[in-house]
Amino acid sequence: MGKMTALLASACALALAGTALAKVPADVAARLGNDLTPYGAELAGNKDGSIPAWDGGLSAPPAGVAFDPNAKGYPDPFAGDAPLFTITSGNAGQYADKLTDGYKALLAKRANYKMPVYPTRRSCAYPSFVYDANKKNATVGELLKGPDGQLDGNGVSGAIMGAPFPIPSNGLEVVWNHTLRYRSFKLTRQFAAFPVQTSGDPLSGKITFQDEAILRWSDPSKARAEDLNNISLLYISNTVAPARLAGNVILVHESLNAAVEPRKAWQYNPGTRRVRRAPDISYDNPGTNTDGMSTSDAFDGYNGAPDRYDWMMVGKSEKFVAYNNNKLTNASYADLVLNSTLNQDLMRYELHRVWTVQATLRPGTRHIYSRRVKHFDEDSYALLSAELYDGRGELWRVQEEPQIAYYHVPACGLAGEMVYDLQDGRYLAGSLRNEETPVNYNATELNEARYTPDAIRRLGVR
């Protein structure tokens, strides 16, 4: 990507070899809310105006849009927008510099894949207390050192709430910004996943989940990461359909620093009526109910300990990404989930600035992905797309993580998670909530006493 990218990569490699470049001076942190947004993105638009300046995003339902938080779907605040153009395999070369390698491959290999490109809308917004936390995090957040005194980046200290590194200086800080980004404090939801085969009814494999989480990183009563007792997230996932899978329950206590203590997980099996420790719910073990099309650490784009990879900042660039996909959330599953791809007429792509980070498998460690190239939204640090390479170094799978503004929270989040397998032609359409009950982003009834092995046993036998 040129001399600037090489300089960035060199600087980041030096950063991760010695002292962390996390904390920034007060005068640099003061850029937040000035030339940078309160979340750390460039406030200004790009030179030709195709990316506008950030104007605060959507922090409430748009004027004139009827919104009921108890109804399914999220009304489209930009329903009046028309596509500027559509990228296909035939004209992809015209837009090559704005396409990730994953999108280039999908356009070339999937006959029905196309990308309708719309005007860019920088809709992401967060609560004011998250912005206040970011200002503090910029001056106190640090990546942790390992037992040998060298920086390993397996944990975070000082920061809390929002982005731990709102002005990132290396790739691993961007990854932590994604992992710990604000998604509310307590939430419950129901979602569907479709492991779509190369033939047959694409809806036949539907799996329905109910999950819930206490995102302890976003606990307003905590003052810094050290107050979390090394647990950043409490999570339960319950498979409710089909009948052959129903009653399988997973419990996760996510570690903030895996070098201190790895993730703890348990699984209830209705066949044996027993709860067992589940250390395989991590890294490259198959993701739950994904038919082997994804890994445990690819849920939510990326999750878990970063210790099996070396992370390099590639740089920031302008790319077409799935963004403001409200039309997707309002479609029926029958209209959306097709045989070889989602219904691309229901997708929306926009030009946004993204941070690109490359993960390369560390010597002496193992993972089915030898290299992962991840593209993170500058306005939210959410992962928007990724390329996943096999042990031979060949592109194997492409992740696509469409994003919308949940303007009533406010927060930015997933509208779905797709994993396209370029080698066998299948794909996974996950985290879809189109026909499910609405997400409760204010699930105050949740309490930490619920997140125990005994509790998930009771949940599984209902």
BABAVO-160203 format. One record per residue (C-alpha): residue number from 1; residue in three letters; x, y, z. Coordinates in steps of 0.2 Angstrom, whole numbers. Example, Ala and Ser with C-alpha at 12.3 -4.5 7.8 and 13.67 -1.06 7.14 Angstrom:
// BABAVO-160203
+-------+-------+-------+-------+-------+
| kolmi | semar |     X |     Y |     Z |
+-------+-------+-------+-------+-------+
|     1 |   ALA |    62 |   -22 |    39 |
|     2 |   SER |    68 |    -5 |    36 |
+-------+-------+-------+-------+-------+
END
This chain:
// BABAVO-160203
+-------+-------+-------+-------+-------+
| kolmi | semar |     X |     Y |     Z |
+-------+-------+-------+-------+-------+
|     1 |   MET |     0 |     0 |     0 |
|     2 |   GLY |    15 |    12 |    -2 |
|     3 |   LYS |    28 |    20 |     8 |
|     4 |   MET |    16 |    27 |    21 |
|     5 |   THR |     9 |    10 |    25 |
|     6 |   ALA |    26 |     3 |    27 |
|     7 |   LEU |    31 |    17 |    39 |
|     8 |   LEU |    15 |    14 |    49 |
|     9 |   ALA |    19 |    -5 |    50 |
|    10 |   SER |    37 |    -2 |    56 |
|    11 |   ALA |    31 |    10 |    69 |
|    12 |   CYS |    18 |    -2 |    75 |
|    13 |   ALA |    30 |   -17 |    76 |
|    14 |   LEU |    42 |    -6 |    87 |
|    15 |   ALA |    27 |    -1 |    98 |
|    16 |   LEU |    23 |   -20 |   101 |
|    17 |   ALA |    41 |   -24 |   104 |
|    18 |   GLY |    44 |   -13 |   119 |
|    19 |   THR |    34 |     0 |   128 |
|    20 |   ALA |    16 |     2 |   124 |
|    21 |   LEU |    11 |    18 |   114 |
|    22 |   ALA |    -7 |    18 |   122 |
|    23 |   LYS |    -8 |    33 |   134 |
|    24 |   VAL |    -7 |    49 |   125 |
|    25 |   PRO |    -3 |    66 |   132 |
|    26 |   ALA |   -17 |    78 |   137 |
|    27 |   ASP |   -15 |    89 |   122 |
|    28 |   VAL |   -17 |    74 |   110 |
|    29 |   ALA |   -32 |    68 |   120 |
|    30 |   ALA |   -40 |    85 |   118 |
|    31 |   ARG |   -42 |    81 |    99 |
|    32 |   LEU |   -57 |    71 |   104 |
|    33 |   GLY |   -72 |    81 |   101 |
|    34 |   ASN |   -62 |    93 |    90 |
|    35 |   ASP |   -53 |    87 |    74 |
|    36 |   LEU |   -57 |    69 |    80 |
|    37 |   THR |   -75 |    63 |    84 |
|    38 |   PRO |   -78 |    59 |   103 |
|    39 |   TYR |   -75 |    41 |    98 |
|    40 |   GLY |   -58 |    44 |    89 |
|    41 |   ALA |   -63 |    45 |    70 |
|    42 |   GLU |   -58 |    59 |    59 |
|    43 |   LEU |   -71 |    72 |    61 |
|    44 |   ALA |   -69 |    79 |    43 |
|    45 |   GLY |   -75 |    71 |    27 |
|    46 |   ASN |   -63 |    66 |    13 |
|    47 |   LYS |   -56 |    77 |     0 |
|    48 |   ASP |   -69 |    74 |   -14 |
|    49 |   GLY |   -84 |    74 |    -1 |
|    50 |   SER |   -89 |    56 |    -5 |
|    51 |   ILE |   -87 |    54 |    14 |
|    52 |   PRO |   -95 |    68 |    24 |
|    53 |   ALA |   -90 |    76 |    40 |
|    54 |   TRP |   -97 |    67 |    56 |
|    55 |   ASP |  -111 |    78 |    62 |
|    56 |   GLY |  -115 |    69 |    78 |
|    57 |   GLY |  -123 |    53 |    70 |
|    58 |   LEU |  -141 |    47 |    75 |
|    59 |   SER |  -143 |    48 |    94 |
|    60 |   ALA |  -162 |    46 |    93 |
|    61 |   PRO |  -175 |    40 |    81 |
|    62 |   PRO |  -175 |    52 |    66 |
|    63 |   ALA |  -188 |    65 |    65 |
|    64 |   GLY |  -203 |    58 |    55 |
|    65 |   VAL |  -199 |    40 |    58 |
|    66 |   ALA |  -211 |    30 |    68 |
|    67 |   PHE |  -201 |    19 |    79 |
|    68 |   ASP |  -208 |     6 |    92 |
|    69 |   PRO |  -194 |    -2 |   102 |
|    70 |   ASN |  -206 |   -17 |   105 |
|    71 |   ALA |  -209 |   -20 |    86 |
|    72 |   LYS |  -198 |   -30 |    74 |
|    73 |   GLY |  -186 |   -22 |    63 |
|    74 |   TYR |  -178 |    -4 |    63 |
|    75 |   PRO |  -186 |     9 |    52 |
|    76 |   ASP |  -174 |    15 |    39 |
|    77 |   PRO |  -168 |    33 |    42 |
|    78 |   PHE |  -161 |    34 |    24 |
|    79 |   ALA |  -175 |    25 |    15 |
|    80 |   GLY |  -176 |    39 |     2 |
|    81 |   ASP |  -158 |    36 |    -4 |
|    82 |   ALA |  -156 |    29 |   -21 |
|    83 |   PRO |  -140 |    18 |   -26 |
|    84 |   LEU |  -126 |    29 |   -34 |
|    85 |   PHE |  -121 |    14 |   -44 |
|    86 |   THR |  -119 |    -5 |   -42 |
|    87 |   ILE |  -103 |   -15 |   -42 |
|    88 |   THR |  -103 |   -32 |   -51 |
|    89 |   SER |   -90 |   -44 |   -57 |
|    90 |   GLY |   -90 |   -34 |   -74 |
|    91 |   ASN |   -85 |   -17 |   -67 |
|    92 |   ALA |   -76 |   -22 |   -51 |
|    93 |   GLY |   -60 |   -16 |   -59 |
|    94 |   GLN |   -65 |     2 |   -59 |
|    95 |   TYR |   -67 |     2 |   -40 |
|    96 |   ALA |   -52 |   -10 |   -36 |
|    97 |   ASP |   -44 |     3 |   -25 |
|    98 |   LYS |   -59 |     4 |   -14 |
|    99 |   LEU |   -63 |   -15 |   -13 |
|   100 |   THR |   -56 |   -26 |     0 |
|   101 |   ASP |   -48 |   -43 |    -6 |
|   102 |   GLY |   -63 |   -52 |     1 |
|   103 |   TYR |   -76 |   -42 |    -9 |
|   104 |   LYS |   -65 |   -44 |   -25 |
|   105 |   ALA |   -66 |   -63 |   -22 |
|   106 |   LEU |   -84 |   -63 |   -19 |
|   107 |   LEU |   -88 |   -53 |   -34 |
|   108 |   ALA |   -77 |   -65 |   -45 |
|   109 |   LYS |   -83 |   -81 |   -37 |
|   110 |   ARG |  -102 |   -79 |   -33 |
|   111 |   ALA |  -112 |   -76 |   -48 |
|   112 |   ASN |  -126 |   -67 |   -39 |
|   113 |   TYR |  -115 |   -56 |   -28 |
|   114 |   LYS |  -116 |   -38 |   -31 |
|   115 |   MET |  -114 |   -22 |   -21 |
|   116 |   PRO |  -127 |    -8 |   -22 |
|   117 |   VAL |  -117 |     8 |   -17 |
|   118 |   TYR |  -127 |    22 |    -8 |
|   119 |   PRO |  -122 |    39 |    -2 |
|   120 |   THR |  -111 |    38 |    14 |
|   121 |   ARG |  -120 |    42 |    30 |
|   122 |   ARG |  -110 |    43 |    46 |
|   123 |   SER |  -124 |    37 |    58 |
|   124 |   CYS |  -114 |    31 |    72 |
|   125 |   ALA |  -118 |    39 |    89 |
|   126 |   TYR |  -115 |    34 |   107 |
|   127 |   PRO |  -121 |    41 |   124 |
|   128 |   SER |  -112 |    56 |   131 |
|   129 |   PHE |  -105 |    46 |   146 |
|   130 |   VAL |   -96 |    34 |   133 |
|   131 |   TYR |   -88 |    50 |   126 |
|   132 |   ASP |   -83 |    56 |   143 |
|   133 |   ALA |   -75 |    39 |   146 |
|   134 |   ASN |   -66 |    40 |   130 |
|   135 |   LYS |   -57 |    56 |   135 |
|   136 |   LYS |   -51 |    48 |   151 |
|   137 |   ASN |   -46 |    32 |   142 |
|   138 |   ALA |   -35 |    41 |   130 |
|   139 |   THR |   -24 |    46 |   144 |
|   140 |   VAL |   -24 |    31 |   155 |
|   141 |   GLY |   -27 |    15 |   144 |
|   142 |   GLU |   -13 |     3 |   142 |
|   143 |   LEU |    -9 |   -14 |   135 |
|   144 |   LEU |    -2 |   -25 |   148 |
|   145 |   LYS |    14 |   -34 |   148 |
|   146 |   GLY |    17 |   -52 |   151 |
|   147 |   PRO |    26 |   -61 |   165 |
|   148 |   ASP |    42 |   -58 |   157 |
|   149 |   GLY |    40 |   -40 |   157 |
|   150 |   GLN |    38 |   -38 |   138 |
|   151 |   LEU |    22 |   -31 |   130 |
|   152 |   ASP |    11 |   -45 |   125 |
|   153 |   GLY |    -6 |   -36 |   123 |
|   154 |   ASN |   -16 |   -49 |   131 |
|   155 |   GLY |   -25 |   -37 |   143 |
|   156 |   VAL |   -30 |   -19 |   146 |
|   157 |   SER |   -27 |    -8 |   161 |
|   158 |   GLY |   -33 |     9 |   166 |
|   159 |   ALA |   -47 |    12 |   154 |
|   160 |   ILE |   -66 |     7 |   156 |
|   161 |   MET |   -82 |     9 |   146 |
|   162 |   GLY |   -81 |    13 |   127 |
|   163 |   ALA |   -65 |    12 |   117 |
|   164 |   PRO |   -50 |     8 |   128 |
|   165 |   PHE |   -38 |    17 |   115 |
|   166 |   PRO |   -49 |    30 |   106 |
|   167 |   ILE |   -33 |    36 |    98 |
|   168 |   PRO |   -25 |    20 |    93 |
|   169 |   SER |    -6 |    18 |    89 |
|   170 |   ASN |    -5 |     0 |    84 |
|   171 |   GLY |   -16 |   -14 |    77 |
|   172 |   LEU |   -19 |   -23 |    94 |
|   173 |   GLU |   -26 |    -7 |   101 |
|   174 |   VAL |   -39 |    -7 |    87 |
|   175 |   VAL |   -43 |   -25 |    90 |
|   176 |   TRP |   -46 |   -21 |   108 |
|   177 |   ASN |   -57 |    -6 |   104 |
|   178 |   HIS |   -68 |   -18 |    94 |
|   179 |   THR |   -68 |   -32 |   107 |
|   180 |   LEU |   -73 |   -20 |   121 |
|   181 |   ARG |   -84 |    -7 |   111 |
|   182 |   TYR |  -100 |    -1 |   119 |
|   183 |   ARG |  -115 |   -11 |   116 |
|   184 |   SER |  -125 |    -6 |   132 |
|   185 |   PHE |  -123 |   -14 |   149 |
|   186 |   LYS |  -136 |   -28 |   150 |
|   187 |   LEU |  -145 |   -35 |   135 |
|   188 |   THR |  -156 |   -50 |   130 |
|   189 |   ARG |  -160 |   -55 |   112 |
|   190 |   GLN |  -166 |   -69 |   100 |
|   191 |   PHE |  -158 |   -72 |    84 |
|   192 |   ALA |  -157 |   -85 |    70 |
|   193 |   ALA |  -143 |   -93 |    60 |
|   194 |   PHE |  -144 |  -102 |    43 |
|   195 |   PRO |  -130 |  -113 |    38 |
|   196 |   VAL |  -134 |  -113 |    19 |
|   197 |   GLN |  -128 |  -128 |     8 |
|   198 |   THR |  -125 |  -127 |   -10 |
|   199 |   SER |  -142 |  -135 |   -15 |
|   200 |   GLY |  -159 |  -137 |    -7 |
|   201 |   ASP |  -170 |  -125 |     3 |
|   202 |   PRO |  -158 |  -112 |    11 |
|   203 |   LEU |  -171 |  -109 |    25 |
|   204 |   SER |  -171 |  -128 |    30 |
|   205 |   GLY |  -157 |  -127 |    42 |
|   206 |   LYS |  -163 |  -113 |    53 |
|   207 |   ILE |  -157 |  -112 |    71 |
|   208 |   THR |  -164 |  -101 |    84 |
|   209 |   PHE |  -155 |   -94 |    99 |
|   210 |   GLN |  -159 |   -84 |   114 |
|   211 |   ASP |  -144 |   -76 |   122 |
|   212 |   GLU |  -140 |   -63 |   135 |
|   213 |   ALA |  -125 |   -54 |   142 |
|   214 |   ILE |  -119 |   -43 |   156 |
|   215 |   LEU |  -105 |   -32 |   147 |
|   216 |   ARG |   -95 |   -28 |   163 |
|   217 |   TRP |   -84 |   -17 |   154 |
|   218 |   SER |   -99 |    -5 |   152 |
|   219 |   ASP |  -104 |    -6 |   170 |
|   220 |   PRO |  -106 |    12 |   175 |
|   221 |   SER |  -101 |     8 |   193 |
|   222 |   LYS |   -84 |     3 |   188 |
|   223 |   ALA |   -70 |    16 |   187 |
|   224 |   ARG |   -56 |     6 |   178 |
|   225 |   ALA |   -52 |   -11 |   171 |
|   226 |   GLU |   -44 |   -17 |   187 |
|   227 |   ASP |   -61 |   -16 |   195 |
|   228 |   LEU |   -68 |   -30 |   184 |
|   229 |   ASN |   -59 |   -45 |   193 |
|   230 |   ASN |   -53 |   -50 |   176 |
|   231 |   ILE |   -70 |   -53 |   169 |
|   232 |   SER |   -76 |   -42 |   155 |
|   233 |   LEU |   -91 |   -51 |   150 |
|   234 |   LEU |  -104 |   -64 |   156 |
|   235 |   TYR |  -113 |   -73 |   143 |
|   236 |   ILE |  -127 |   -86 |   141 |
|   237 |   SER |  -133 |   -94 |   124 |
|   238 |   ASN |  -148 |  -105 |   124 |
|   239 |   THR |  -152 |  -115 |   108 |
|   240 |   VAL |  -171 |  -115 |   107 |
|   241 |   ALA |  -174 |  -123 |    90 |
|   242 |   PRO |  -175 |  -135 |    80 |
|   243 |   ALA |  -180 |  -148 |    93 |
|   244 |   ARG |  -164 |  -159 |    89 |
|   245 |   LEU |  -153 |  -145 |    96 |
|   246 |   ALA |  -164 |  -137 |   108 |
|   247 |   GLY |  -159 |  -136 |   126 |
|   248 |   ASN |  -140 |  -134 |   123 |
|   249 |   VAL |  -134 |  -120 |   134 |
|   250 |   ILE |  -117 |  -111 |   134 |
|   251 |   LEU |  -110 |  -101 |   148 |
|   252 |   VAL |   -95 |   -90 |   146 |
|   253 |   HIS |   -85 |   -79 |   158 |
|   254 |   GLU |   -74 |   -69 |   147 |
|   255 |   SER |   -57 |   -65 |   153 |
|   256 |   LEU |   -50 |   -47 |   151 |
|   257 |   ASN |   -32 |   -54 |   152 |
|   258 |   ALA |   -31 |   -72 |   146 |
|   259 |   ALA |   -13 |   -73 |   152 |
|   260 |   VAL |   -19 |   -71 |   170 |
|   261 |   GLU |   -33 |   -84 |   167 |
|   262 |   PRO |   -40 |   -90 |   151 |
|   263 |   ARG |   -59 |   -89 |   146 |
|   264 |   LYS |   -70 |  -100 |   157 |
|   265 |   ALA |   -84 |  -109 |   148 |
|   266 |   TRP |   -97 |  -122 |   152 |
|   267 |   GLN |  -110 |  -132 |   142 |
|   268 |   TYR |  -126 |  -140 |   147 |
|   269 |   ASN |  -131 |  -155 |   136 |
|   270 |   PRO |  -149 |  -160 |   137 |
|   271 |   GLY |  -145 |  -178 |   132 |
|   272 |   THR |  -134 |  -181 |   147 |
|   273 |   ARG |  -142 |  -168 |   158 |
|   274 |   ARG |  -125 |  -163 |   164 |
|   275 |   VAL |  -115 |  -147 |   164 |
|   276 |   ARG |   -97 |  -149 |   159 |
|   277 |   ARG |   -82 |  -137 |   157 |
|   278 |   ALA |   -80 |  -132 |   139 |
|   279 |   PRO |   -63 |  -126 |   135 |
|   280 |   ASP |   -66 |  -129 |   116 |
|   281 |   ILE |   -77 |  -114 |   115 |
|   282 |   SER |   -62 |  -104 |   110 |
|   283 |   TYR |   -50 |  -100 |    96 |
|   284 |   ASP |   -52 |  -111 |    81 |
|   285 |   ASN |   -64 |  -124 |    88 |
|   286 |   PRO |   -80 |  -124 |    77 |
|   287 |   GLY |   -93 |  -111 |    82 |
|   288 |   THR |  -108 |  -117 |    90 |
|   289 |   ASN |  -122 |  -122 |    77 |
|   290 |   THR |  -112 |  -116 |    63 |
|   291 |   ASP |  -110 |  -132 |    53 |
|   292 |   GLY |   -91 |  -130 |    54 |
|   293 |   MET |   -92 |  -114 |    43 |
|   294 |   SER |   -85 |  -103 |    57 |
|   295 |   THR |   -74 |  -103 |    72 |
|   296 |   SER |   -78 |   -99 |    90 |
|   297 |   ASP |   -67 |   -83 |    90 |
|   298 |   ALA |   -76 |   -77 |    74 |
|   299 |   PHE |   -92 |   -74 |    83 |
|   300 |   ASP |   -96 |   -55 |    83 |
|   301 |   GLY |   -83 |   -53 |    70 |
|   302 |   TYR |   -69 |   -57 |    82 |
|   303 |   ASN |   -68 |   -61 |   101 |
|   304 |   GLY |   -57 |   -69 |   114 |
|   305 |   ALA |   -38 |   -69 |   118 |
|   306 |   PRO |   -27 |   -61 |   104 |
|   307 |   ASP |   -12 |   -72 |   109 |
|   308 |   ARG |   -10 |   -84 |    95 |
|   309 |   TYR |    -7 |   -70 |    82 |
|   310 |   ASP |     5 |   -56 |    79 |
|   311 |   TRP |    -5 |   -40 |    75 |
|   312 |   MET |     1 |   -27 |    63 |
|   313 |   MET |    -8 |   -11 |    58 |
|   314 |   VAL |    -9 |   -10 |    39 |
|   315 |   GLY |   -16 |     8 |    40 |
|   316 |   LYS |   -32 |    18 |    37 |
|   317 |   SER |   -40 |    18 |    19 |
|   318 |   GLU |   -57 |    21 |    11 |
|   319 |   LYS |   -67 |     5 |     7 |
|   320 |   PHE |   -84 |     0 |     2 |
|   321 |   VAL |   -92 |    -9 |    17 |
|   322 |   ALA |  -109 |   -14 |    22 |
|   323 |   TYR |  -117 |     0 |    32 |
|   324 |   ASN |  -134 |     7 |    37 |
|   325 |   ASN |  -142 |   -10 |    32 |
|   326 |   ASN |  -159 |    -6 |    39 |
|   327 |   LYS |  -167 |   -13 |    23 |
|   328 |   LEU |  -159 |   -30 |    28 |
|   329 |   THR |  -166 |   -30 |    45 |
|   330 |   ASN |  -184 |   -27 |    39 |
|   331 |   ALA |  -184 |   -41 |    26 |
|   332 |   SER |  -192 |   -58 |    29 |
|   333 |   TYR |  -180 |   -73 |    30 |
|   334 |   ALA |  -188 |   -80 |    14 |
|   335 |   ASP |  -183 |   -64 |     4 |
|   336 |   LEU |  -166 |   -62 |    12 |
|   337 |   VAL |  -158 |   -79 |    13 |
|   338 |   LEU |  -155 |   -86 |    -4 |
|   339 |   ASN |  -145 |  -101 |   -11 |
|   340 |   SER |  -128 |   -94 |   -14 |
|   341 |   THR |  -128 |   -77 |    -6 |
|   342 |   LEU |  -140 |   -65 |     4 |
|   343 |   ASN |  -152 |   -56 |    -7 |
|   344 |   GLN |  -140 |   -42 |   -13 |
|   345 |   ASP |  -154 |   -31 |   -18 |
|   346 |   LEU |  -157 |   -29 |     0 |
|   347 |   MET |  -140 |   -24 |     5 |
|   348 |   ARG |  -132 |    -7 |     6 |
|   349 |   TYR |  -114 |    -2 |     4 |
|   350 |   GLU |  -106 |    14 |     8 |
|   351 |   LEU |   -88 |    22 |     6 |
|   352 |   HIS |   -81 |    23 |    24 |
|   353 |   ARG |   -63 |    25 |    31 |
|   354 |   VAL |   -58 |     9 |    39 |
|   355 |   TRP |   -43 |     3 |    50 |
|   356 |   THR |   -35 |   -12 |    42 |
|   357 |   VAL |   -26 |   -24 |    54 |
|   358 |   GLN |   -17 |   -40 |    49 |
|   359 |   ALA |   -15 |   -55 |    61 |
|   360 |   THR |    -2 |   -68 |    57 |
|   361 |   LEU |    -1 |   -84 |    66 |
|   362 |   ARG |    13 |   -84 |    79 |
|   363 |   PRO |    27 |   -97 |    77 |
|   364 |   GLY |    23 |  -112 |    89 |
|   365 |   THR |     5 |  -109 |    90 |
|   366 |   ARG |   -10 |  -117 |    80 |
|   367 |   HIS |   -25 |  -110 |    71 |
|   368 |   ILE |   -35 |  -115 |    56 |
|   369 |   TYR |   -32 |   -97 |    49 |
|   370 |   SER |   -14 |   -94 |    46 |
|   371 |   ARG |   -18 |   -75 |    42 |
|   372 |   ARG |   -33 |   -64 |    45 |
|   373 |   VAL |   -35 |   -47 |    38 |
|   374 |   LYS |   -48 |   -37 |    47 |
|   375 |   HIS |   -57 |   -20 |    42 |
|   376 |   PHE |   -63 |   -10 |    57 |
|   377 |   ASP |   -75 |     5 |    55 |
|   378 |   GLU |   -67 |    21 |    60 |
|   379 |   ASP |   -83 |    28 |    68 |
|   380 |   SER |   -86 |    13 |    80 |
|   381 |   TYR |   -71 |     1 |    79 |
|   382 |   ALA |   -83 |   -13 |    74 |
|   383 |   LEU |   -77 |   -26 |    62 |
|   384 |   LEU |   -85 |   -24 |    46 |
|   385 |   SER |   -77 |   -37 |    35 |
|   386 |   ALA |   -62 |   -49 |    35 |
|   387 |   GLU |   -52 |   -61 |    25 |
|   388 |   LEU |   -47 |   -77 |    32 |
|   389 |   TYR |   -33 |   -88 |    25 |
|   390 |   ASP |   -30 |  -106 |    26 |
|   391 |   GLY |   -13 |  -115 |    31 |
|   392 |   ARG |    -7 |  -114 |    13 |
|   393 |   GLY |   -10 |   -95 |    13 |
|   394 |   GLU |   -25 |   -96 |     1 |
|   395 |   LEU |   -40 |   -85 |     4 |
|   396 |   TRP |   -53 |   -97 |    12 |
|   397 |   ARG |   -67 |   -87 |    19 |
|   398 |   VAL |   -74 |   -70 |    19 |
|   399 |   GLN |   -83 |   -62 |    34 |
|   400 |   GLU |   -96 |   -48 |    31 |
|   401 |   GLU |  -103 |   -39 |    46 |
|   402 |   PRO |  -117 |   -27 |    41 |
|   403 |   GLN |  -119 |   -13 |    53 |
|   404 |   ILE |  -134 |    -1 |    58 |
|   405 |   ALA |  -137 |    13 |    70 |
|   406 |   TYR |  -147 |     7 |    85 |
|   407 |   TYR |  -152 |    25 |    87 |
|   408 |   HIS |  -163 |    22 |   102 |
|   409 |   VAL |  -149 |    16 |   113 |
|   410 |   PRO |  -139 |    25 |   105 |
|   411 |   ALA |  -125 |    13 |    98 |
|   412 |   CYS |  -119 |     5 |    82 |
|   413 |   GLY |  -121 |   -14 |    80 |
|   414 |   LEU |  -123 |   -29 |    69 |
|   415 |   ALA |  -137 |   -32 |    57 |
|   416 |   GLY |  -131 |   -49 |    54 |
|   417 |   GLU |  -115 |   -60 |    52 |
|   418 |   MET |  -111 |   -68 |    36 |
|   419 |   VAL |   -96 |   -80 |    32 |
|   420 |   TYR |   -94 |   -85 |    14 |
|   421 |   ASP |   -84 |  -101 |    11 |
|   422 |   LEU |   -74 |   -98 |    -6 |
|   423 |   GLN |   -68 |  -116 |    -7 |
|   424 |   ASP |   -84 |  -126 |    -5 |
|   425 |   GLY |   -98 |  -114 |   -10 |
|   426 |   ARG |  -107 |  -114 |     6 |
|   427 |   TYR |  -111 |   -99 |    17 |
|   428 |   LEU |  -117 |   -95 |    35 |
|   429 |   ALA |  -130 |   -81 |    38 |
|   430 |   GLY |  -130 |   -78 |    57 |
|   431 |   SER |  -136 |   -66 |    70 |
|   432 |   LEU |  -151 |   -62 |    60 |
|   433 |   ARG |  -166 |   -54 |    71 |
|   434 |   ASN |  -178 |   -50 |    57 |
|   435 |   GLU |  -192 |   -61 |    62 |
|   436 |   GLU |  -187 |   -62 |    81 |
|   437 |   THR |  -192 |   -52 |    96 |
|   438 |   PRO |  -183 |   -36 |    98 |
|   439 |   VAL |  -167 |   -34 |   107 |
|   440 |   ASN |  -169 |   -28 |   125 |
|   441 |   TYR |  -154 |   -16 |   127 |
|   442 |   ASN |  -159 |   -12 |   145 |
|   443 |   ALA |  -162 |   -29 |   153 |
|   444 |   THR |  -160 |   -22 |   171 |
|   445 |   GLU |  -167 |   -39 |   177 |
|   446 |   LEU |  -151 |   -48 |   173 |
|   447 |   ASN |  -139 |   -50 |   188 |
|   448 |   GLU |  -122 |   -59 |   190 |
|   449 |   ALA |  -129 |   -73 |   201 |
|   450 |   ARG |  -138 |   -80 |   186 |
|   451 |   TYR |  -121 |   -84 |   177 |
|   452 |   THR |  -117 |  -100 |   185 |
|   453 |   PRO |  -116 |  -118 |   180 |
|   454 |   ASP |  -131 |  -123 |   191 |
|   455 |   ALA |  -141 |  -109 |   183 |
|   456 |   ILE |  -138 |  -115 |   165 |
|   457 |   ARG |  -143 |  -132 |   170 |
|   458 |   ARG |  -160 |  -126 |   176 |
|   459 |   LEU |  -162 |  -116 |   160 |
|   460 |   GLY |  -158 |  -131 |   149 |
|   461 |   VAL |  -171 |  -142 |   157 |
|   462 |   ARG |  -186 |  -130 |   155 |
+-------+-------+-------+-------+-------+
END
